[in-house]
Amino acid sequence: MRTWARRTAAVALTIPVVALIAGGSASAAEITPIAEYLDATVAGTSKAVVKALAALLGVSC
């Protein structure tokens, strides 16, 4: 799952870079959905890490 998330993030970051190179600039409308997706992905990953650490440490969260 972690590899899939990294690949997805890499592809998501590549799209605006290609848009910048091809068009000279990328509008906020093009970048915003990608930023929102990455934000949700990072938030989900953070929650998973906190749960895993809590389980390892034997505490509840």
N, C-alpha and C positions, 0 to 999 in steps of 0.2 A: 504494500500500500504506500509506503514511504517513497519508493522509486517512482510510482505512478504520480504522486503529488509533485515530486521534483520535476518530472518530465512535463507535466501540465503547466507548472509554474514557468519553466523555461520556454515553452511554446507561447504562453501568455505574454511573457516579457519580450519575446522576439517580434511579435506582431507590431507593436508600436514602433520598435526600432526600424523595422522594414518600412513602415509607413513614413517615418521621418526621413529615411534615406531616399525613398522613391518620390515623395511629395515635397520634401523640404520642411514640412511641419506636420504635426498631428494635433488635431483639435481635442479639447477636453472631452467632447462627446465620444471620441474614439477611444480614449484612454480610461474614462471613468468606469465602464463595465468591467474592464480588466482589473482595475484597482479594487473594485468592490469584490470581485471573485477572489483575488489574492488575499484580501482582508478576511473574508469568510474562511478561506482555507487555513490561514495562519491562526485564526481564532479557534477553529476546530482542532488543529494540531496542538495548540497550547492546552486546550482542555484535556486532550488525550494524554499529553505529557504529565499534566498535574495529576490525573487519575492514576497513571502508572507509577509515578513517584509516591503518591499516597499509599498505594498498594504495597510497594516495596518497603516503605517506612512503617507500615502498619497503622496508619492514621486514617481518619475519615475526613472527607472534605465536602 
